[in-house]
Structure formats: structure tokens, C-alpha cells
């Protein structure tokens, strides 16, 4: 997952932090804002879903995402 995010967003991502947990949790946050939570949707993320949600968050925050999608 981290490799997918880095390859798609390149310089738009400053840091990726993976945190071990128990209970099958899988949560993704961007700039402290949750964008995906397995606990909320009760399923695993679909292929490309997390990248789409990150892209959506970056666009909503007014970030210049053009370089991330080149």
C-alpha cells in the first residue's frame, strides 16, 4: 500500500507512517484527517480506493496535485 501511494503521489507525500495494531484495523489519514477506516465501512479497501480517497482529499484541500498525477 505504501509503495502504491508513493509511486502515484510522488512529491505530494511528505511522510508515510505505518503503525502496527491489533484487531484487524486499517485506517488511512492524510494531514490528520481520516480518509479510510476499515472499522467504519466493515470491509477491506478495494484496489485503488485509498489512492482515490487521498486524491480527493488533496484536491479538496487546494493542494497542487497536478505533479502527483503526472
Predicted model as a PDB file, atoms N, CA, C, CB and O in Angstrom, pLDDT in the B-factor column:
MODEL        1                                                                  
ATOM      1  N   UNK A   1       0.827  -1.184   0.000  1.00 76.00           N  
ATOM      2  CA  UNK A   1       0.000   0.000   0.000  1.00 76.00           C  
ATOM      3  C   UNK A   1       0.874   1.251   0.000  1.00 76.00           C  
ATOM      4  CB  UNK A   1      -0.942  -0.004   1.206  1.00 76.00           C  
ATOM      5  O   UNK A   1       0.620   2.184  -0.762  1.00 76.00           O  
ATOM      6  N   UNK A   2       1.893   1.276   0.842  1.00 76.00           N  
ATOM      7  CA  UNK A   2       2.769   2.443   0.894  1.00 76.00           C  
ATOM      8  C   UNK A   2       3.462   2.658  -0.440  1.00 76.00           C  
ATOM      9  CB  UNK A   2       3.804   2.287   2.006  1.00 76.00           C  
ATOM     10  O   UNK A   2       3.582   3.795  -0.896  1.00 76.00           O  
ATOM     11  N   UNK A   3       3.924   1.578  -1.076  1.00 81.00           N  
ATOM     12  CA  UNK A   3       4.577   1.701  -2.381  1.00 81.00           C  
ATOM     13  C   UNK A   3       3.627   2.275  -3.425  1.00 81.00           C  
ATOM     14  CB  UNK A   3       5.100   0.340  -2.845  1.00 81.00           C  
ATOM     15  O   UNK A   3       4.034   3.089  -4.254  1.00 81.00           O  
ATOM     16  N   UNK A   4       2.360   1.854  -3.389  1.00 82.00           N  
ATOM     17  CA  UNK A   4       1.353   2.367  -4.328  1.00 82.00           C  
ATOM     18  C   UNK A   4       1.175   3.871  -4.149  1.00 82.00           C  
ATOM     19  CB  UNK A   4       0.001   1.642  -4.129  1.00 82.00           C  
ATOM     20  O   UNK A   4       1.119   4.616  -5.127  1.00 82.00           O  
ATOM     21  N   UNK A   5       1.087   4.311  -2.908  1.00 81.00           N  
ATOM     22  CA  UNK A   5       0.887   5.734  -2.623  1.00 81.00           C  
ATOM     23  C   UNK A   5       2.095   6.544  -3.061  1.00 81.00           C  
ATOM     24  CB  UNK A   5       0.616   5.954  -1.128  1.00 81.00           C  
ATOM     25  O   UNK A   5       1.949   7.604  -3.670  1.00 81.00           O  
ATOM     26  N   UNK A   6       3.287   6.051  -2.754  1.00 81.00           N  
ATOM     27  CA  UNK A   6       4.498   6.769  -3.143  1.00 81.00           C  
ATOM     28  C   UNK A   6       4.624   6.850  -4.659  1.00 81.00           C  
ATOM     29  CB  UNK A   6       5.734   6.091  -2.549  1.00 81.00           C  
ATOM     30  O   UNK A   6       4.961   7.907  -5.193  1.00 81.00           O  
ATOM     31  N   UNK A   7       4.358   5.752  -5.358  1.00 83.00           N  
ATOM     32  CA  UNK A   7       4.507   5.771  -6.815  1.00 83.00           C  
ATOM     33  C   UNK A   7       3.460   6.658  -7.477  1.00 83.00           C  
ATOM     34  CB  UNK A   7       4.411   4.356  -7.374  1.00 83.00           C  
ATOM     35  O   UNK A   7       3.739   7.270  -8.508  1.00 83.00           O  
ATOM     36  N   UNK A   8       2.262   6.739  -6.905  1.00 84.00           N  
ATOM     37  CA  UNK A   8       1.215   7.562  -7.518  1.00 84.00           C  
ATOM     38  C   UNK A   8       1.335   9.033  -7.170  1.00 84.00           C  
ATOM     39  CB  UNK A   8      -0.138   7.066  -7.098  1.00 84.00           C  
ATOM     40  O   UNK A   8       1.102   9.888  -8.025  1.00 84.00           O  
ATOM     41  N   UNK A   9       1.695   9.346  -5.936  1.00 80.00           N  
ATOM     42  CA  UNK A   9       1.669  10.734  -5.492  1.00 80.00           C  
ATOM     43  C   UNK A   9       3.035  11.383  -5.404  1.00 80.00           C  
ATOM     44  CB  UNK A   9       1.012  10.817  -4.173  1.00 80.00           C  
ATOM     45  O   UNK A   9       3.131  12.601  -5.252  1.00 80.00           O  
ATOM     46  N   UNK A  10       4.081  10.602  -5.495  1.00 75.00           N  
ATOM     47  CA  UNK A  10       5.433  11.142  -5.542  1.00 75.00           C  
ATOM     48  C   UNK A  10       5.705  12.222  -4.532  1.00 75.00           C  
ATOM     49  CB  UNK A  10       5.705  11.668  -6.880  1.00 75.00           C  
ATOM     50  O   UNK A  10       5.620  11.996  -3.325  1.00 75.00           O  
ATOM     51  N   UNK A  11       6.034  13.403  -5.028  1.00 75.00           N  
ATOM     52  CA  UNK A  11       6.437  14.517  -4.159  1.00 75.00           C  
ATOM     53  C   UNK A  11       5.294  15.121  -3.356  1.00 75.00           C  
ATOM     54  CB  UNK A  11       7.067  15.591  -4.984  1.00 75.00           C  
ATOM     55  O   UNK A  11       5.545  15.905  -2.441  1.00 75.00           O  
ATOM     56  N   UNK A  12       4.050  14.781  -3.667  1.00 72.00           N  
ATOM     57  CA  UNK A  12       2.921  15.336  -2.921  1.00 72.00           C  
ATOM     58  C   UNK A  12       2.838  14.742  -1.516  1.00 72.00           C  
ATOM     59  CB  UNK A  12       1.611  15.084  -3.673  1.00 72.00           C  
ATOM     60  O   UNK A  12       2.158  15.292  -0.651  1.00 72.00           O  
ATOM     61  N   UNK A  13       3.527  13.621  -1.284  1.00 74.00           N  
ATOM     62  CA  UNK A  13       3.515  12.966   0.021  1.00 74.00           C  
ATOM     63  C   UNK A  13       4.845  13.219   0.715  1.00 74.00           C  
ATOM     64  CB  UNK A  13       3.245  11.441  -0.119  1.00 74.00           C  
ATOM     65  O   UNK A  13       5.907  12.870   0.199  1.00 74.00           O  
ATOM     66  N   UNK A  14       4.771  13.829   1.891  1.00 76.00           N  
ATOM     67  CA  UNK A  14       5.983  14.087   2.665  1.00 76.00           C  
ATOM     68  C   UNK A  14       6.379  12.877   3.503  1.00 76.00           C  
ATOM     69  CB  UNK A  14       5.786  15.301   3.566  1.00 76.00           C  
ATOM     70  O   UNK A  14       7.554  12.521   3.578  1.00 76.00           O  
ATOM     71  N   UNK A  15       5.388  12.248   4.131  1.00 77.00           N  
ATOM     72  CA  UNK A  15       5.661  11.169   5.063  1.00 77.00           C  
ATOM     73  C   UNK A  15       4.563  10.123   5.017  1.00 77.00           C  
ATOM     74  CB  UNK A  15       5.813  11.710   6.476  1.00 77.00           C  
ATOM     75  O   UNK A  15       3.382  10.452   4.904  1.00 77.00           O  
ATOM     76  N   UNK A  16       4.958   8.872   5.103  1.00 78.00           N  
ATOM     77  CA  UNK A  16       4.013   7.773   5.289  1.00 78.00           C  
ATOM     78  C   UNK A  16       4.436   7.055   6.554  1.00 78.00           C  
ATOM     79  CB  UNK A  16       3.980   6.796   4.045  1.00 78.00           C  
ATOM     80  O   UNK A  16       5.596   6.671   6.697  1.00 78.00           O  
ATOM     81  N   UNK A  17       3.507   6.875   7.464  1.00 78.00           N  
ATOM     82  CA  UNK A  17       3.799   6.187   8.715  1.00 78.00           C  
ATOM     83  C   UNK A  17       2.889   4.979   8.829  1.00 78.00           C  
ATOM     84  CB  UNK A  17       3.622   7.132   9.934  1.00 78.00           C  
ATOM     85  O   UNK A  17       1.667   5.107   8.761  1.00 78.00           O  
ATOM     86  N   UNK A  18       3.481   3.810   9.001  1.00 77.00           N  
ATOM     87  CA  UNK A  18       2.722   2.588   9.222  1.00 77.00           C  
ATOM     88  C   UNK A  18       2.768   2.279  10.713  1.00 77.00           C  
ATOM     89  CB  UNK A  18       3.288   1.395   8.372  1.00 77.00           C  
ATOM     90  O   UNK A  18       3.839   2.237  11.317  1.00 77.00           O  
ATOM     91  N   UNK A  19       1.599   2.066  11.295  1.00 78.00           N  
ATOM     92  CA  UNK A  19       1.505   1.807  12.723  1.00 78.00           C  
ATOM     93  C   UNK A  19       0.880   0.434  12.927  1.00 78.00           C  
ATOM     94  CB  UNK A  19       0.677   2.912  13.443  1.00 78.00           C  
ATOM     95  O   UNK A  19      -0.231   0.172  12.467  1.00 78.00           O  
ATOM     96  N   UNK A  20       1.589  -0.421  13.608  1.00 78.00           N  
ATOM     97  CA  UNK A  20       1.056  -1.750  13.911  1.00 78.00           C  
ATOM     98  C   UNK A  20      -0.065  -1.622  14.932  1.00 78.00           C  
ATOM     99  CB  UNK A  20       2.172  -2.694  14.438  1.00 78.00           C  
ATOM    100  O   UNK A  20      -0.016  -0.796  15.844  1.00 78.00           O  
ATOM    101  N   UNK A  21      -1.081  -2.470  14.749  1.00 80.00           N  
ATOM    102  CA  UNK A  21      -2.162  -2.503  15.725  1.00 80.00           C  
ATOM    103  C   UNK A  21      -2.738  -3.909  15.743  1.00 80.00           C  
ATOM    104  CB  UNK A  21      -3.265  -1.445  15.396  1.00 80.00           C  
ATOM    105  O   UNK A  21      -2.335  -4.766  14.956  1.00 80.00           O  
ATOM    106  N   UNK A  22      -3.667  -4.135  16.628  1.00 79.00           N  
ATOM    107  CA  UNK A  22      -4.315  -5.445  16.712  1.00 79.00           C  
ATOM    108  C   UNK A  22      -5.775  -5.306  16.319  1.00 79.00           C  
ATOM    109  CB  UNK A  22      -4.185  -6.044  18.137  1.00 79.00           C  
ATOM    110  O   UNK A  22      -6.295  -4.196  16.212  1.00 79.00           O  
ATOM    111  N   UNK A  23      -6.421  -6.416  16.111  1.00 80.00           N  
ATOM    112  CA  UNK A  23      -7.851  -6.388  15.815  1.00 80.00           C  
ATOM    113  C   UNK A  23      -8.185  -6.134  14.368  1.00 80.00           C  
ATOM    114  CB  UNK A  23      -8.503  -5.360  16.635  1.00 80.00           C  
ATOM    115  O   UNK A  23      -9.340  -5.845  14.056  1.00 80.00           O  
ATOM    116  N   UNK A  24      -7.210  -6.231  13.457  1.00 82.00           N  
ATOM    117  CA  UNK A  24      -7.501  -6.071  12.039  1.00 82.00           C  
ATOM    118  C   UNK A  24      -7.813  -4.651  11.612  1.00 82.00           C  
ATOM    119  CB  UNK A  24      -8.630  -6.933  11.675  1.00 82.00           C  
ATOM    120  O   UNK A  24      -8.489  -4.445  10.605  1.00 82.00           O  
ATOM    121  N   UNK A  25      -7.339  -3.680  12.351  1.00 86.00           N  
ATOM    122  CA  UNK A  25      -7.606  -2.286  11.995  1.00 86.00           C  
ATOM    123  C   UNK A  25      -6.807  -1.891  10.760  1.00 86.00           C  
ATOM    124  CB  UNK A  25      -7.268  -1.349  13.171  1.00 86.00           C  
ATOM    125  O   UNK A  25      -5.663  -2.309  10.586  1.00 86.00           O  
ATOM    126  N   UNK A  26      -7.417  -1.090   9.917  1.00 89.00           N  
ATOM    127  CA  UNK A  26      -6.742  -0.500   8.771  1.00 89.00           C  
ATOM    128  C   UNK A  26      -7.337   0.877   8.579  1.00 89.00           C  
ATOM    129  CB  UNK A  26      -6.889  -1.382   7.479  1.00 89.00           C  
ATOM    130  O   UNK A  26      -8.490   1.012   8.170  1.00 89.00           O  
ATOM    131  N   UNK A  27      -6.558   1.892   8.870  1.00 89.00           N  
ATOM    132  CA  UNK A  27      -7.029   3.265   8.776  1.00 89.00           C  
ATOM    133  C   UNK A  27      -5.996   4.093   8.039  1.00 89.00           C  
ATOM    134  CB  UNK A  27      -7.310   3.855  10.174  1.00 89.00           C  
ATOM    135  O   UNK A  27      -4.792   3.908   8.217  1.00 89.00           O  
ATOM    136  N   UNK A  28      -6.474   5.007   7.213  1.00 90.00           N  
ATOM    137  CA  UNK A  28      -5.595   5.888   6.457  1.00 90.00           C  
ATOM    138  C   UNK A  28      -6.029   7.320   6.731  1.00 90.00           C  
ATOM    139  CB  UNK A  28      -5.632   5.564   4.922  1.00 90.00           C  
ATOM    140  O   UNK A  28      -7.204   7.664   6.606  1.00 90.00           O  
ATOM    141  N   UNK A  29      -5.059   8.147   7.107  1.00 88.00           N  
ATOM    142  CA  UNK A  29      -5.316   9.569   7.340  1.00 88.00           C  
ATOM    143  C   UNK A  29      -4.359  10.385   6.487  1.00 88.00           C  
ATOM    144  CB  UNK A  29      -5.162   9.933   8.848  1.00 88.00           C  
ATOM    145  O   UNK A  29      -3.231   9.967   6.225  1.00 88.00           O  
ATOM    146  N   UNK A  30      -4.818  11.546   6.060  1.00 86.00           N  
ATOM    147  CA  UNK A  30      -3.994  12.486   5.317  1.00 86.00           C  
ATOM    148  C   UNK A  30      -4.068  13.809   6.064  1.00 86.00           C  
ATOM    149  CB  UNK A  30      -4.468  12.632   3.817  1.00 86.00           C  
ATOM    150  O   UNK A  30      -5.151  14.347   6.293  1.00 86.00           O  
ATOM    151  N   UNK A  31      -2.914  14.321   6.438  1.00 83.00           N  
ATOM    152  CA  UNK A  31      -2.849  15.582   7.194  1.00 83.00           C  
ATOM    153  C   UNK A  31      -3.705  15.516   8.461  1.00 83.00           C  
ATOM    154  CB  UNK A  31      -3.309  16.758   6.312  1.00 83.00           C  
ATOM    155  O   UNK A  31      -4.295  16.515   8.869  1.00 83.00           O  
ATOM    156  N   UNK A  32      -3.768  14.333   9.079  1.00 86.00           N  
ATOM    157  CA  UNK A  32      -4.542  14.160  10.302  1.00 86.00           C  
ATOM    158  C   UNK A  32      -6.025  13.931  10.088  1.00 86.00           C  
ATOM    159  CB  UNK A  32      -4.365  15.339  11.158  1.00 86.00           C  
ATOM    160  O   UNK A  32      -6.765  13.741  11.053  1.00 86.00           O  
ATOM    161  N   UNK A  33      -6.473  13.946   8.840  1.00 90.00           N  
ATOM    162  CA  UNK A  33      -7.881  13.735   8.527  1.00 90.00           C  
ATOM    163  C   UNK A  33      -8.088  12.305   8.046  1.00 90.00           C  
ATOM    164  CB  UNK A  33      -8.368  14.745   7.463  1.00 90.00           C  
ATOM    165  O   UNK A  33      -7.455  11.890   7.075  1.00 90.00           O  
ATOM    166  N   UNK A  34      -8.962  11.540   8.705  1.00 91.00           N  
ATOM    167  CA  UNK A  34      -9.217  10.172   8.251  1.00 91.00           C  
ATOM    168  C   UNK A  34      -9.848  10.160   6.855  1.00 91.00           C  
ATOM    169  CB  UNK A  34     -10.130   9.443   9.250  1.00 91.00           C  
ATOM    170  O   UNK A  34     -10.800  10.892   6.583  1.00 91.00           O  
ATOM    171  N   UNK A  35      -9.298   9.310   5.973  1.00 92.00           N  
ATOM    172  CA  UNK A  35      -9.881   9.181   4.637  1.00 92.00           C  
ATOM    173  C   UNK A  35     -10.419   7.777   4.390  1.00 92.00           C  
ATOM    174  CB  UNK A  35      -8.846   9.531   3.575  1.00 92.00           C  
ATOM    175  O   UNK A  35     -11.251   7.585   3.503  1.00 92.00           O  
ATOM    176  N   UNK A  36      -9.954   6.785   5.165  1.00 93.00           N  
ATOM    177  CA  UNK A  36     -10.492   5.430   5.067  1.00 93.00           C  
ATOM    178  C   UNK A  36     -10.357   4.748   6.408  1.00 93.00           C  
ATOM    179  CB  UNK A  36      -9.773   4.616   3.966  1.00 93.00           C  
ATOM    180  O   UNK A  36      -9.317   4.848   7.059  1.00 93.00           O  
ATOM    181  N   UNK A  37     -11.406   4.051   6.828  1.00 92.00           N  
ATOM    182  CA  UNK A  37     -11.381   3.268   8.059  1.00 92.00           C  
ATOM    183  C   UNK A  37     -12.118   1.964   7.822  1.00 92.00           C  
ATOM    184  CB  UNK A  37     -12.012   4.054   9.241  1.00 92.00           C  
ATOM    185  O   UNK A  37     -13.323   1.955   7.572  1.00 92.00           O  
ATOM    186  N   UNK A  38     -11.387   0.869   7.903  1.00 91.00           N  
ATOM    187  CA  UNK A  38     -11.995  -0.454   7.758  1.00 91.00           C  
ATOM    188  C   UNK A  38     -13.078  -0.654   8.815  1.00 91.00           C  
ATOM    189  CB  UNK A  38     -10.923  -1.564   7.868  1.00 91.00           C  
ATOM    190  O   UNK A  38     -14.099  -1.285   8.543  1.00 91.00           O  
ATOM    191  N   UNK A  39     -12.863  -0.123  10.017  1.00 89.00           N  
ATOM    192  CA  UNK A  39     -13.840  -0.257  11.091  1.00 89.00           C  
ATOM    193  C   UNK A  39     -15.160   0.432  10.755  1.00 89.00           C  
ATOM    194  CB  UNK A  39     -13.277   0.312  12.378  1.00 89.00           C  
ATOM    195  O   UNK A  39     -16.226  -0.033  11.158  1.00 89.00           O  
ATOM    196  N   UNK A  40     -15.089   1.540  10.018  1.00 93.00           N  
ATOM    197  CA  UNK A  40     -16.311   2.268   9.657  1.00 93.00           C  
ATOM    198  C   UNK A  40     -17.070   1.609   8.511  1.00 93.00           C  
ATOM    199  CB  UNK A  40     -15.970   3.695   9.279  1.00 93.00           C  
ATOM    200  O   UNK A  40     -18.299   1.544   8.532  1.00 93.00           O  
ATOM    201  N   UNK A  41     -16.340   1.120   7.512  1.00 94.00           N  
ATOM    202  CA  UNK A  41     -17.016   0.567   6.328  1.00 94.00           C  
ATOM    203  C   UNK A  41     -17.174  -0.951   6.399  1.00 94.00           C  
ATOM    204  CB  UNK A  41     -16.243   0.936   5.071  1.00 94.00           C  
ATOM    205  O   UNK A  41     -17.850  -1.546   5.558  1.00 94.00           O  
ATOM    206  N   UNK A  42     -16.553  -1.578   7.399  1.00 93.00           N  
ATOM    207  CA  UNK A  42     -16.673  -3.023   7.647  1.00 93.00           C  
ATOM    208  C   UNK A  42     -16.227  -3.881   6.471  1.00 93.00           C  
ATOM    209  CB  UNK A  42     -18.096  -3.362   7.988  1.00 93.00           C  
ATOM    210  O   UNK A  42     -16.837  -4.906   6.165  1.00 93.00           O  
ATOM    211  N   UNK A  43     -15.147  -3.443   5.813  1.00 93.00           N  
ATOM    212  CA  UNK A  43     -14.597  -4.205   4.691  1.00 93.00           C  
ATOM    213  C   UNK A  43     -13.185  -3.709   4.406  1.00 93.00           C  
ATOM    214  CB  UNK A  43     -15.499  -4.073   3.423  1.00 93.00           C  
ATOM    215  O   UNK A  43     -12.770  -2.645   4.864  1.00 93.00           O  
ATOM    216  N   UNK A  44     -12.459  -4.518   3.632  1.00 92.00           N  
ATOM    217  CA  UNK A  44     -11.132  -4.095   3.181  1.00 92.00           C  
ATOM    218  C   UNK A  44     -11.285  -3.057   2.079  1.00 92.00           C  
ATOM    219  CB  UNK A  44     -10.296  -5.310   2.681  1.00 92.00           C  
ATOM    220  O   UNK A  44     -12.321  -3.001   1.417  1.00 92.00           O  
ATOM    221  N   UNK A  45     -10.281  -2.252   1.882  1.00 92.00           N  
ATOM    222  CA  UNK A  45     -10.285  -1.270   0.787  1.00 92.00           C  
ATOM    223  C   UNK A  45     -10.199  -2.000  -0.545  1.00 92.00           C  
ATOM    224  CB  UNK A  45      -9.105  -0.260   0.933  1.00 92.00           C  
ATOM    225  O   UNK A  45      -9.473  -2.985  -0.676  1.00 92.00           O  
ATOM    226  N   UNK A  46     -10.935  -1.519  -1.519  1.00 92.00           N  
ATOM    227  CA  UNK A  46     -10.872  -2.049  -2.875  1.00 92.00           C  
ATOM    228  C   UNK A  46      -9.582  -1.562  -3.538  1.00 92.00           C  
ATOM    229  CB  UNK A  46     -12.124  -1.617  -3.703  1.00 92.00           C  
ATOM    230  O   UNK A  46      -9.035  -0.536  -3.132  1.00 92.00           O  
ATOM    231  N   UNK A  47      -9.091  -2.273  -4.543  1.00 89.00           N  
ATOM    232  CA  UNK A  47      -7.895  -1.795  -5.252  1.00 89.00           C  
ATOM    233  C   UNK A  47      -8.100  -0.369  -5.780  1.00 89.00           C  
ATOM    234  CB  UNK A  47      -7.548  -2.747  -6.421  1.00 89.00           C  
ATOM    235  O   UNK A  47      -9.104  -0.080  -6.432  1.00 89.00           O  
ATOM    236  N   UNK A  48      -7.164   0.497  -5.499  1.00 89.00           N  
ATOM    237  CA  UNK A  48      -7.225   1.877  -5.958  1.00 89.00           C  
ATOM    238  C   UNK A  48      -8.096   2.794  -5.120  1.00 89.00           C  
ATOM    239  CB  UNK A  48      -7.708   1.902  -7.340  1.00 89.00           C  
ATOM    240  O   UNK A  48      -8.076   4.009  -5.320  1.00 89.00           O  
ATOM    241  N   UNK A  49      -8.861   2.244  -4.185  1.00 93.00           N  
ATOM    242  CA  UNK A  49      -9.786   3.057  -3.396  1.00 93.00           C  
ATOM    243  C   UNK A  49      -9.064   4.061  -2.504  1.00 93.00           C  
ATOM    244  CB  UNK A  49     -10.662   2.162  -2.546  1.00 93.00           C  
ATOM    245  O   UNK A  49      -9.457   5.226  -2.436  1.00 93.00           O  
ATOM    246  N   UNK A  50      -8.020   3.622  -1.826  1.00 92.00           N  
ATOM    247  CA  UNK A  50      -7.296   4.516  -0.925  1.00 92.00           C  
ATOM    248  C   UNK A  50      -6.632   5.641  -1.717  1.00 92.00           C  
ATOM    249  CB  UNK A  50      -6.240   3.734  -0.114  1.00 92.00           C  
ATOM    250  O   UNK A  50      -6.655   6.795  -1.289  1.00 92.00           O  
ATOM    251  N   UNK A  51      -6.047   5.315  -2.857  1.00 90.00           N  
ATOM    252  CA  UNK A  51      -5.432   6.352  -3.703  1.00 90.00           C  
ATOM    253  C   UNK A  51      -6.475   7.369  -4.145  1.00 90.00           C  
ATOM    254  CB  UNK A  51      -4.754   5.719  -4.939  1.00 90.00           C  
ATOM    255  O   UNK A  51      -6.212   8.572  -4.143  1.00 90.00           O  
ATOM    256  N   UNK A  52      -7.650   6.894  -4.520  1.00 92.00           N  
ATOM    257  CA  UNK A  52      -8.734   7.795  -4.928  1.00 92.00           C  
ATOM    258  C   UNK A  52      -9.121   8.726  -3.774  1.00 92.00           C  
ATOM    259  CB  UNK A  52      -9.969   6.982  -5.398  1.00 92.00           C  
ATOM    260  O   UNK A  52      -9.311   9.925  -3.977  1.00 92.00           O  
ATOM    261  N   UNK A  53      -9.234   8.174  -2.574  1.00 93.00           N  
ATOM    262  CA  UNK A  53      -9.616   8.989  -1.417  1.00 93.00           C  
ATOM    263  C   UNK A  53      -8.536  10.004  -1.061  1.00 93.00           C  
ATOM    264  CB  UNK A  53      -9.902   8.097  -0.214  1.00 93.00           C  
ATOM    265  O   UNK A  53      -8.847  11.125  -0.657  1.00 93.00           O  
ATOM    266  N   UNK A  54      -7.277   9.622  -1.207  1.00 90.00           N  
ATOM    267  CA  UNK A  54      -6.184  10.568  -0.971  1.00 90.00           C  
ATOM    268  C   UNK A  54      -6.239  11.685  -2.006  1.00 90.00           C  
ATOM    269  CB  UNK A  54      -4.809   9.849  -1.019  1.00 90.00           C  
ATOM    270  O   UNK A  54      -6.123  12.860  -1.658  1.00 90.00           O  
ATOM    271  N   UNK A  55      -6.415  11.328  -3.274  1.00 88.00           N  
ATOM    272  CA  UNK A  55      -6.511  12.318  -4.347  1.00 88.00           C  
ATOM    273  C   UNK A  55      -7.659  13.291  -4.067  1.00 88.00           C  
ATOM    274  CB  UNK A  55      -6.715  11.620  -5.715  1.00 88.00           C  
ATOM    275  O   UNK A  55      -7.505  14.501  -4.229  1.00 88.00           O  
ATOM    276  N   UNK A  56      -8.792  12.763  -3.654  1.00 90.00           N  
ATOM    277  CA  UNK A  56      -9.968  13.585  -3.340  1.00 90.00           C  
ATOM    278  C   UNK A  56      -9.667  14.544  -2.189  1.00 90.00           C  
ATOM    279  CB  UNK A  56     -11.174  12.688  -2.982  1.00 90.00           C  
ATOM    280  O   UNK A  56     -10.044  15.715  -2.240  1.00 90.00           O  
ATOM    281  N   UNK A  57      -8.993  14.053  -1.158  1.00 89.00           N  
ATOM    282  CA  UNK A  57      -8.646  14.906  -0.019  1.00 89.00           C  
ATOM    283  C   UNK A  57      -7.690  16.021  -0.438  1.00 89.00           C  
ATOM    284  CB  UNK A  57      -8.018  14.069   1.104  1.00 89.00           C  
ATOM    285  O   UNK A  57      -7.881  17.177  -0.062  1.00 89.00           O  
ATOM    286  N   UNK A  58      -6.659  15.676  -1.217  1.00 86.00           N  
ATOM    287  CA  UNK A  58      -5.703  16.683  -1.661  1.00 86.00           C  
ATOM    288  C   UNK A  58      -6.377  17.756  -2.511  1.00 86.00           C  
ATOM    289  CB  UNK A  58      -4.575  16.027  -2.448  1.00 86.00           C  
ATOM    290  O   UNK A  58      -6.078  18.941  -2.361  1.00 86.00           O  
ATOM    291  N   UNK A  59      -7.275  17.356  -3.394  1.00 87.00           N  
ATOM    292  CA  UNK A  59      -7.982  18.329  -4.228  1.00 87.00           C  
ATOM    293  C   UNK A  59      -8.868  19.236  -3.379  1.00 87.00           C  
ATOM    294  CB  UNK A  59      -8.828  17.611  -5.290  1.00 87.00           C  
ATOM    295  O   UNK A  59      -8.918  20.445  -3.606  1.00 87.00           O  
ATOM    296  N   UNK A  60      -9.564  18.659  -2.405  1.00 89.00           N  
ATOM    297  CA  UNK A  60     -10.447  19.447  -1.541  1.00 89.00           C  
ATOM    298  C   UNK A  60      -9.670  20.431  -0.676  1.00 89.00           C  
ATOM    299  CB  UNK A  60     -11.271  18.527  -0.654  1.00 89.00           C  
ATOM    300  O   UNK A  60     -10.191  21.479  -0.294  1.00 89.00           O  
ATOM    301  N   UNK A  61      -8.417  20.087  -0.370  1.00 83.00           N  
ATOM    302  CA  UNK A  61      -7.612  20.975   0.467  1.00 83.00           C  
ATOM    303  C   UNK A  61      -6.879  22.038  -0.351  1.00 83.00           C  
ATOM    304  CB  UNK A  61      -6.609  20.165   1.265  1.00 83.00           C  
ATOM    305  O   UNK A  61      -6.135  22.850   0.198  1.00 83.00           O  
ATOM    306  N   UNK A  62      -7.096  22.025  -1.666  1.00 84.00           N  
ATOM    307  CA  UNK A  62      -6.498  23.040  -2.531  1.00 84.00           C  
ATOM    308  C   UNK A  62      -5.049  22.792  -2.865  1.00 84.00           C  
ATOM    309  CB  UNK A  62      -6.620  24.364  -1.899  1.00 84.00           C  
ATOM    310  O   UNK A  62      -4.365  23.700  -3.338  1.00 84.00           O  
ATOM    311  N   UNK A  63      -4.565  21.598  -2.636  1.00 75.00           N  
ATOM    312  CA  UNK A  63      -3.176  21.280  -2.960  1.00 75.00           C  
ATOM    313  C   UNK A  63      -3.000  21.200  -4.463  1.00 75.00           C  
ATOM    314  CB  UNK A  63      -2.746  19.959  -2.299  1.00 75.00           C  
ATOM    315  O   UNK A  63      -3.911  20.798  -5.186  1.00 75.00           O  
ATOM    316  N   UNK A  64      -1.832  21.582  -4.923  1.00 61.00           N  
ATOM    317  CA  UNK A  64      -1.479  21.424  -6.329  1.00 61.00           C  
ATOM    318  C   UNK A  64      -1.160  19.948  -6.542  1.00 61.00           C  
ATOM    319  CB  UNK A  64      -0.262  22.348  -6.737  1.00 61.00           C  
ATOM    320  O   UNK A  64      -0.041  19.501  -6.289  1.00 61.00           O  
ATOM    321  N   UNK A  65      -2.146  19.206  -7.006  1.00 58.00           N  
ATOM    322  CA  UNK A  65      -1.963  17.761  -7.169  1.00 58.00           C  
ATOM    323  C   UNK A  65      -1.542  17.398  -8.576  1.00 58.00           C  
ATOM    324  CB  UNK A  65      -3.238  17.027  -6.816  1.00 58.00           C  
ATOM    325  O   UNK A  65      -1.355  16.215  -8.858  1.00 58.00           O  
ATOM    326  N   UNK A  66      -1.383  18.360  -9.475  1.00 51.00           N  
ATOM    327  CA  UNK A  66      -1.030  18.061 -10.861  1.00 51.00           C  
ATOM    328  C   UNK A  66       0.266  17.270 -10.933  1.00 51.00           C  
ATOM    329  CB  UNK A  66      -0.904  19.352 -11.671  1.00 51.00           C  
ATOM    330  O   UNK A  66       0.373  16.318 -11.706  1.00 51.00           O  
ATOM    331  N   UNK A  67       1.250  17.659 -10.133  1.00 47.00           N  
ATOM    332  CA  UNK A  67       2.526  16.944 -10.170  1.00 47.00           C  
ATOM    333  C   UNK A  67       2.407  15.533  -9.613  1.00 47.00           C  
ATOM    334  CB  UNK A  67       3.578  17.713  -9.393  1.00 47.00           C  
ATOM    335  O   UNK A  67       3.224  14.667  -9.926  1.00 47.00           O  
ATOM    336  N   UNK A  68       1.395  15.301  -8.792  1.00 46.00           N  
ATOM    337  CA  UNK A  68       1.217  13.973  -8.227  1.00 46.00           C  
ATOM    338  C   UNK A  68       0.661  12.989  -9.232  1.00 46.00           C  
ATOM    339  CB  UNK A  68       0.316  14.038  -7.035  1.00 46.00           C  
ATOM    340  O   UNK A  68       0.785  11.778  -9.053  1.00 46.00           O  
ATOM    341  N   UNK A  69       0.045  13.503 -10.294  1.00 47.00           N  
ATOM    342  CA  UNK A  69      -0.623  12.621 -11.253  1.00 47.00           C  
ATOM    343  C   UNK A  69       0.055  12.608 -12.605  1.00 47.00           C  
ATOM    344  CB  UNK A  69      -2.057  13.032 -11.420  1.00 47.00           C  
ATOM    345  O   UNK A  69      -0.468  12.034 -13.561  1.00 47.00           O  
ATOM    346  N   UNK A  70       1.219  13.237 -12.694  1.00 42.00           N  
ATOM    347  CA  UNK A  70       1.917  13.291 -13.968  1.00 42.00           C  
ATOM    348  C   UNK A  70       2.432  11.932 -14.382  1.00 42.00           C  
ATOM    349  CB  UNK A  70       3.057  14.270 -13.899  1.00 42.00           C  
ATOM    350  O   UNK A  70       3.048  11.801 -15.440  1.00 42.00           O  
TER     351      UNK A  70                                                      
ENDMDL                                                                          
END                                                                             
